[in-house]
Amino acid sequence: MPDPDWTKIAAAALPDNCGWRGQYRVRYSEIGQNGLATLPALADYMQDAAGCGAKRLALAYDDTVDRGVAWVLARMAIIVRHYPANGETITIETWPSGFSHRMACRDFRLIDESGSVCAVAQSFWALFDLQARRAARWPDWLIARLPDPPGPKLIEVSQRPAHPPANMTMTDHITARASDLDIYGHVNNVRLMQWVLATSGPDKTADFQPASFDMQFRTECRLHDRVEIRQADGYATISRHDTQDGKTSDTDLVRAQFVL
């Protein structure tokens, strides 16, 4: 991802009709060995902020689950200017920033205690049919609740994520456990990010903190799924062996690209 215009990002106004602002304190359990917040910690804050922002529009999980649908994260692109430190309180501002091709876009701005923007992100959400376990059509009641107009886009993310190279090397294998699952019954996106980052750093350090991270969630990772983490040249995948009609193939559940 290209370097963003941080001045423009800082100057964008929080939309009156759909914006949400909240504060999060970096906890001791959320920092790496350098005393700074990990990327999954920031992603976790943004996941919570997205739910709060959706609640303002009556489009959060509690507003949709009785109708058999819910939002699931399809992609998130994050650019970090600097990571906040242990004990620091950061402010997150978020708003919907567009709707197209059955995908809702939501932007995030993270602000440190000095008032400077420390990170920015753009996320893409699909409506999920909880019974059929697949993407759902947008019903009229949902469309009526979408903000018009949406807020501004803070960054421009390519429409199509980059395709990983062919020469991926297996760096880890994991079996999904019950403790990895979220309310939807699949492995949460932040946990999947943790799996990728655990083997992505220059020295395979657990607190690897990239400058940018673009992660695409292609299909569910369910309980007891055995997956492989593969890496090469700033790309990573989480893949599962699938067998159908006696033939085995690899299915990419997650694809990611990162900059050190």
N, C-alpha and C positions, 0 to 999 in steps of 0.2 A: 504494500500500500504506500502511496506517496506521502511525503510529509504534509501534515495538514496546516492550514492557516490558523494558528492558535489565537491570533488577535480577533479574527472573524468568529471563531468558536466562542470566545469569551464575550463578544458583543451581542450575540444572538439573544433576543428577549425570550423569557419563559412565557409560552402562550397562555393567555388568560382562559381560553376555553378548554384546554386539555392538558396543561402542564401540571407537574407534581414535583414537590421538593421535600427532601428528608435528610436526616443526618445519621451517620454511622460511625462508630468508634472502632478503630483497629484494635483487636484484642490480641493478647499474647499468643493464643493458639493459632493466629492467622498470619504470623510472620515467619520469614525464613531465617537462616543463620546470620544474615546481615542486618536483622532487626527491622526489615521493611516488609510491608504487606505482600503476600503472594498474589499472583494473578487470579487464581481461583477465589481468593477472598474478595477481590474487587468484583468478580463475576457474580459471586453470591449476593453481594449488596445490590447489584443491578437487577438480579433476578427478583429480589424482594421488592425493589423499587418499581419494577414493571408491574408486579401484582397490585401494589398500592395505586399506581397510575391507572391501571385498568379498572380498579374498584371505583374510582371517581367517575368513570364512564359507564358503570354498571355492566362491565364486560370481564370481570375477574372470574376465577374458578367458581366461587360461590354463586355467581350470577348465571353461569352457563351449564353447570354440571347436571342440574335437573332436566335440562333439555338434551342431555346426552352428548354434549360437545365441550371442548376446552381448547385453549391455545397451547401449542407446543412450539418450542424454539427450533427453527430450521437452520439458522445461521447467525453467528455473531462475529463482528469485526471490531477489535479493540486496539487503540493506539495509546501508549502510555508515555507521557512526558517525563514524569518521575513518580516513583512509588512512595506512598505515605508511610510514615514510621509508626512503630508500636505506640499505642495510646493516642494517636492523632485522630481528631474528629474530621471527617470529610462530609461534604454536602453533595448529594446527588440530585440533579435535576433531570427530568425525563419527560418525554411527550411522544405521541404518535406522529410520525413524519411522512406518512404516505401509505397508499393502499393500491395494489395492482396485482393482477394474475393470482388471485386468491392468497395473497401474501400481505400481511400488515407489517409496516416498518416502524420501529421505535428507536429514537436516539437517546443517548445518555451523555451528560456532562458531569464530570467529577471535579470538585473544587476543594483545595486544601485549606488549612486554617488561615493561611495568609491571604486567601481570596484568589489565588492563582488556579487556573485549570490544570489539573495534573493528569487527566486522562479523558478520552472521548471514545464513544462506542456507537455502533449502529447494529441493530438486531432485526431479524426477519422472523415472523411468526405465522404458522399455518394453523387453521382450525382443524381439530382432530376429533373424529368420531370415536367415542370411547367404547362403543359396542363392536363396531366393525374393525377397529384398530387401523384406520386409514384416514387420509385427508377427507374433510367434509366440505360440502358446498356451503356458501355463506347464506343463511336464511335472511328473510326480509327484516325480522326484528333486530338482528345483529347489525345489518347495514344501516338501519335507522339510528343506531346509537353511535356510529362512527363520527368523530368530530369533523366539522366542515367550516373552515378549512383546517387541515392538519398543521402541525408546527413545522418549522424549517428543518432541513437536513443539515447537520453539522459537518458531515464529511460525505464524500462521494465514493461509494464502494462499487466495484465492478459488478455488473449484473450476473456474470458467470464466474464462479470460483475457479481458481487455477486447478488444473488436473495434476495429481502427483506423478512423479517420474516412474518409470518401469522398474528401476533398480533399487527397490525398497529392501531394507535389511531388517529382519525381525529383531527387536530389542527387548521384548517382554511378552509374556502371555498371562492372561488373567481370567479367572472364572467369576462371573457376576454373582454376588452374594445378596442376601436379603437386606443387609445394611446399606447396600448401594442403591436401593430402589427408592423412588419418590412416590407421591400420591397417585401418579398415573400407572404405577406398577412396572415402570421401566427404569433403567439406570439414569440418574439425573445428569443433566448436561454439565454441571460443575464437576461432578465426579469423573465424567469422561475427560474433561479438560485436565484434571489431576493425573489421570492415567497417561495422557499424552506427555504432559510436561515433566513427569517423573523421569523420563529417559531422553528428554530433548536438549538439555543443557550441554555446554561444552564438555563438562566433566560428569555428566549424568547426575547433577546435583538436584536434590529434591526441591530446592527453593529457586529454581530457574525462573528468572523474571525477564521475559522477552520485551523488546521495544514495541512489537505489534504481534497480533495473533488473530488469524481469520479461520474460524472453525465452522464446518458445515455438518449438520446432523442429518444423515440420509435415511436411516431407518432405526427402529428400536433395538436396544440391547436389553434382553429380558433375563429374568432369574435363571441361573445356571448356564447361561451362554458362555462358552469358552472362546475368548478372542485373542488375537495377536496384535501387538503394537509394532508397526513398521515405520522406519525413518529413513530419510535420505535428503540431503541438501536443503534443509529448512522446510521439509514437508513431513507429514506424518499421517498414518491411517490407523484406524481400529477396524480389524477385519474378522469375519466369522466364516468358518467352513460350513457350507450348506450342501446337503445331499438331496437330490431329487432324481427319481427314475434311475437310481444306481449311479448317478454322476455327481461328482463333488466339485464345487466351485467356491471361490472366495467372494464374499459380499462385504463391501466397505460400508460399515455403519457410520463412520466418521472420517472426514478428510480435513486436514488442517495445514495451514502454512504460517510460518512464524519468522520473525527477524530477531537476531540475537541482540 
